Amino acid sequence: MMKLSRSAYWSIALGVAYGVVFRLLMASQNLLNSGLVSISFFVIVPIVIGFIVVILGEPARSRRLKYALFAPWIAVLFFLLTTAVLMLEGAVCIALALPGFLVLSSLGGLVACGIVRRDYPKTGRLCCVIALPLLISPIEARLPVDASVDTVVTEVTIAAPPSVVWNHITNVGLIDRRELSFGLTRLLGIPQPLEAHMEITPSGWVRNTRWERGVAFREIITERREGEMLHWTFDFPPSAVPEGILDEHVQIGGRYFELLDGGYSLEPDGKGATRLTIRTTYRVTARPALYSRYWAMLIMSDFHRVILDLIRDRSER
């Protein structure tokens, strides 16, 4: 366990305070217009937190690589805990931000460690680094955010004929939570599926889907070949996800994330089994783009795995 001096505690406290102040500033569109889902906040702020912790910490420790790498993590953890206590962020956003914040805070700590080792003047460099979000945010706000459209495809082989599997994808009876695999989405507290049922309407087939915590939406069937394939577009009315269920930054159909379309494909393997493939296409409009797209891919892949495991287990029974 790392023992800290008084100066180290103060530097950590200042790092936490810096993070909270910029969390509040960047949430206000009148002050720093780039917003929270931005490079200014998700990249620069954790770097500055790590820089503050090391450059203002105990000089002897600040020269050590181990301290520069891991002391900033303490500030990051307390910063994110503070945002949770103050209800500034929900559990999902905190979990998604945590890995990136830890790595970037260590980067800031290493930069500060290099400055301390070379006995460069601290004050001017500290002021410049602290001001970085203030300088970058207005510029970033003027730059367009490119929307990325990605598709996740997952498949499983089921020891049952296509006709049996088809029945379990078109009409999914009430799901016991114990039937669902444990994975990333449940760990993050994201609602899990409860049931889904097909119905014919004057405009065509619709699949009504209900999830935990009041989440309900429709899949408008665009192509349907019994026993072979089922494709749809998503329809999320304003009431699909009750307020407060998901953080604003991960809201389905919101500014940053939207489900577009999806579908199942069934293919017999010639041995009495079925290769079932699920595909989902979605939009991500967020910075940093690669980090946001990576998390979206992980979450969608986990949803696919949970659903395919359920269909496989029910079909094989």
N, C-alpha and C positions, 0 to 999 in steps of 0.2 A: 504494500500500500504506500502510495506517494505521500510523504509528509510535506506540508506546505508552510511557508513562512507567512507572516502578516502581510508583507508586500504582495505575495502571490495571491492571497485571498482578496486583497483590494483590486488587483489587476483582473481577477476572474469576475468580481462583482461589477467592475467597469465594463467588461466585455458583455456581461448579461444585460446591463443597463443600456448599452449601445444597441444591442439587438432589439430590445423592447421598444426603444425610442423610434428606431427606423421601421419596425413593424407597424407602429401607429402612424408614422408619417406616410408610409407607402400605401396604407389602406385609405388614405384621404386623397381623392382624385384632384383636389385643389392644391395639393402641396407637391407631391412627387408623382407625376402623371404616368410613370411606367407601371405602377401597381405592384402587387405582390408576386404575381406570376411573371417574373422578369429576371433578366440577368443581374440587374442592379440589386435585387433582393436575394435571390437564390444562389448567386455566385459571389458577388462582391461583399455582401454583409457578413457571411460566415468567414471569409478570408480576413476581413477587418477584425472580427471578434478574436480570431486566433492571433492576429498581429498584436492587438492590444494586450492580450493575456501574457504574451512572451516579452514584448518590449518594455512593459511596465512592471514585470515581475522581478523576482530576486535575481540580480545580475549573474551570480555564480550559476544558478540553475538554468537561466535563459541561454547559456552557452552550450547546454547539453541537448543533443538531438532527441533523446527520449522525452525530455521535458517539452521541447518545442513541438513534438508530434502529438503528445497525449494530454498535456495540460489544457490546451484549447477545448478538448472534448468535454471537460467539466463545465466550462462556460456554456457550451452549446446545449448540453443536457439540461442545465438549469434555465437557460433561455427558453427552450421548447417547453419545459415544465411550467414556466411562468405564463407562457401563452395559453397553455391548457387551463391553468388555474383561473386566469383572467377571462377565459372563454373567448380568446381571440382566434384560436384555431381548434379544429376538431381532431379527433384521433387519427383519421385517415390522412389528413394533410401532414400532421406531425410525423407519422410513420413514413410517408413518402419522402419527406424532406430530410429525415434524420441521416441516412447514409451519405448523401451528398454534402450535408452540412459538416459532418465529421471529417470527411476527406478534405474539404476546402478550408476548414479551420486549421487543420494540420499544415496545409500549404502556407497559410498566413503566418503560422507559428514558425515555420522553417525560414521564411523571408526575414522575419524579425530576428531569429537566431543568427542569421548571417550578418545582420547589421550590428548586433551586440558583439559578435566575435571580432568584428573588424573595428570596433570602437568608433563607429560613425556617430555623428551627432543625432540624437533621437528626436528632439522636439519638432524640427522641421519635417522630418519624414513621417512622424506620427500624425501631424496635422494634415499632410497631403493624403495619407492613406485613409484617415477618418472621413475626409471630404469626398472620397471617390464616388459613393452612391449619389451624392448631391450633384456631382458633375455629370455622371453617366446617365442618370434617370431621365432628365429632360431630353437628352439626345435619343435615348432608346424609345421614348414615348412617340417620337416623330417617325420612327421606322416601322414599316408594316410588318405584321406577324404572319408568316406564311402558314397556311393550313396544311397539315400532313394527313393524307388519307392512306391508311394502312389496313391490311387484311391478315387476320390470324386464321390458320387452317390447322385442325387437329383431327386425328382419326383413331379409331379403335376397331379391333376385330372382335365380333360377338358370336358366340357359339349358339346361334339361332338363325332361322331363315328370315329373309327380308320382310315377309308378311307379318311376322311376330314383332320385329323391330319397329316396323311402320306404325303399328298400333301404339307403341310406347313413346313415339315422338309426336304423334298427332294429338293424342289425349293422354296427358300425364295426370294420374290421380294424385290425391293429396299425399304430399311427401312427408314422411317422418324424418326429423332432422338427423336421426341416427343412420339414415340411408345415404347421407351426403358425405363425401370424402372431406377430411379436414385439410385445409390448405391456406394459401395466402389471403384469399378474400374473406374467409371466416376469421382468420387471425386479425385482419384489419377492421373487423366489425361491419363489413358490407353485407346488406341483406341477402339472404339465400332464397332460391326458388321454392315455391309451395305447390303450385299446380298450373296446368295449362290445358285448354280445351278448344277444339276447333268448332266453328259454327259457320253456316252458310248465311250470307246476308244478301240483300238485293244487288249489292255491288260486287259480290264474290265471297270467297272464303276468307275467314279471319281466325286467327289463333289468339285467344284471350289468355294472358299470362298474369299470374299473381305471385308476388314475392313477399318476403317477410316485411313487417313494420309498415304495412299499408301501401307498398309499392305495387302498382298495377298498370299494365300497358298492353298494347295490341301489336300483333304482327300481321300486316296486310299481305296476304298470300299473292305473289306475282306469278308463280309457276308451281304446278302441282301435278306430279305423275305418281300415282299410287304404287307404293313399293319400290320407287326409284329415287325420287327427289322431291324436295319441298323448299321453295325459296320465298323470301318475304322482304318487305321493307318495314322498318320500325315506326310505330306511331306512339309518341309520348305526349299526351295532352298535358296542359299545365298542372293538372291534379295527379299526374302519374306518380310522382315522387313527393310525398308530404314534406312540408317545410321542416327543415332541421334534421332530416334523415341523413342527407349527404352534405358535406361541406360545399360551399359555393364553388370552390376551385375544382371540384370533381363531379359537379352536378351533371347528370345525363341530359343532353340536349341544351346545355348551357354554353357560355362563351368559350369554354376551353375544351369541351369534350362532347361528342355526339355519336350515337350509334346510327349507322346508315342502313345497312341491310345485312342479311345473313341467309343461311340455309343448310339443309341436310342433303347428303347424297348417300344412297345405299347401293352397294355392289356385292352380289353373291360371289363367294370365292371358289365355287365349284365343289366344295366339300361340306355343304350344309351350313356354313357360317356366313356372316355378313360383315363386310367392311363398311363401317359407318363413318362418314366425314362430316364435320361441322365447320362452317365458315362464317366469320363475322367481319364486316368492313366498318370502320369507324374513323372519325375525324378528330385530330388533336391540334389545337391552336394555342400553343403555350410556349413560353421560354423558361429555361433553356430547352431547345427542341429535342435534342437527342435524349436527354434525361427524361423528359416528359413522355416521349414515344416509348422509351424502354419500359417505364413503369406501366404504361397502358398495355403494352404487349404482355407483360407478366400477368397483369390482372385478367386480361381477356383469355390468356392461355389457361389460367387457373379455373375461370368460369367454365371453359370448354371441358376441362378434365373432370370437374365436378359433375357436369351434366352427362357426359359420355359414360362415366362410371355408373351413374344412376341407371341410365338406359340399358347398359350392358347387364348389370346385376338383375334388373327386373326382367329383361328379355330371357336371360339364361335360366331364371327360376321357372 
